[in-house]
Amino acid sequence: MASRQIIVFDGVCNLCHGAVNFIIARDPKAVFQFAAIQGETGQRLLNEFAQNALAPDSFLLVQDHHCLTMSDAALTIAAQLQGWSRCLVLLRMLPQGIRDWLYRWVAQHRYTLFGRQQCWLPDEDLSHRFLP
C-alpha cells in the first residue's frame, strides 16, 4: 500500500490554488490528499511539524509522519506526477541552498505576483481528496 501523502497549502493563495489544480490533473491515482493551512487538519499538521516548516511561506508534504518543505517537497511531488512535470526533478542537481532561496523568494512574494482569493473549496468530485 502506498504511503499516505498530504499536501498542506495556503488556501487563499492563487499560486497555491494553481499548484493544487496542477497536481490533481497529473495525479490520476489520487496519491495526494490536500489540507489548507487555514483548516483543522492543516493547522494540526503545521503545529506538529512547525520546527521544519517556514509556514505560511511554505507548503508541506507529509508522508508517514515525515515532513518535507520548500524545494524538497515540490520536487518530491513532481517526481510522482505524470507527464512532463517529472522533468522538474532535474532541478535537484542545483544545490539545495539555491533551490530553497528561489522557493522562499517566490513564496514571500506570492500574493503580490499571483494575488489572493477567498479560501478555495473543491467541487464534489474532488472533495474526498481534501481534509477538513
URSUL-V147708 format. One record per residue. RES is the residue in one small letter. PSI is psi as a letter, one per 40 degrees, with the letter a starting at -180 (NA if undefined). NEAR is the number of other C-alpha atoms within 8 Angstrom. Layout:
<<RES	PSI	NEAR> <RES	PSI	NEAR>>
This chain:
<<m	h	2> <a	i	4> <s	i	6> <r	h	9> <q	h	11> <i	h	12> <i	h	12> <v	h	15> <f	i	13> <d	h	12> <g	e	12> <v	e	11> <c	h	13> <n	d	11> <l	d	9> <c	d	11> <h	d	12> <g	d	8> <a	d	8> <v	d	8> <n	d	8> <f	d	8> <i	d	9> <i	d	9> <a	d	7> <r	e	9> <d	g	12> <p	d	7> <k	e	4> <a	f	8> <v	d	9> <f	i	10> <q	i	11> <f	i	11> <a	h	14> <a	i	11> <i	d	14> <q	e	8> <g	i	9> <e	d	8> <t	d	11> <g	d	13> <q	d	10> <r	d	8> <l	d	9> <l	d	13> <n	d	7> <e	d	6> <f	f	9> <a	d	9> <q	d	4> <n	e	8> <a	i	11> <l	f	8> <a	i	8> <p	e	7> <d	e	8> <s	i	12> <f	i	14> <l	i	15> <l	h	13> <v	h	13> <q	h	10> <d	f	7> <h	f	5> <h	i	6> <c	h	10> <l	i	10> <t	i	14> <m	b	12> <s	d	10> <d	d	8> <a	d	12> <a	d	9> <l	d	12> <t	d	9> <i	d	9> <a	d	12> <a	d	11> <q	e	8> <l	i	11> <q	i	8> <g	a	6> <w	d	6> <s	d	9> <r	d	11> <c	d	8> <l	d	10> <v	d	10> <l	d	6> <l	e	8> <r	e	8> <m	d	5> <l	i	7> <p	i	7> <q	d	8> <g	d	6> <i	d	8> <r	d	11> <d	d	10> <w	d	8> <l	d	8> <y	d	10> <r	d	11> <w	d	8> <v	d	8> <a	d	9> <q	d	8> <h	e	8> <r	d	11> <y	d	10> <t	d	6> <l	d	6> <f	e	9> <g	i	10> <r	i	8> <q	i	8> <q	i	6> <c	h	6> <w	h	8> <l	h	4> <p	i	8> <d	i	6> <e	d	6> <d	d	6> <l	e	8> <s	d	8> <h	e	7> <r	e	9> <f	h	10> <l	i	8> <p	NA	6>>
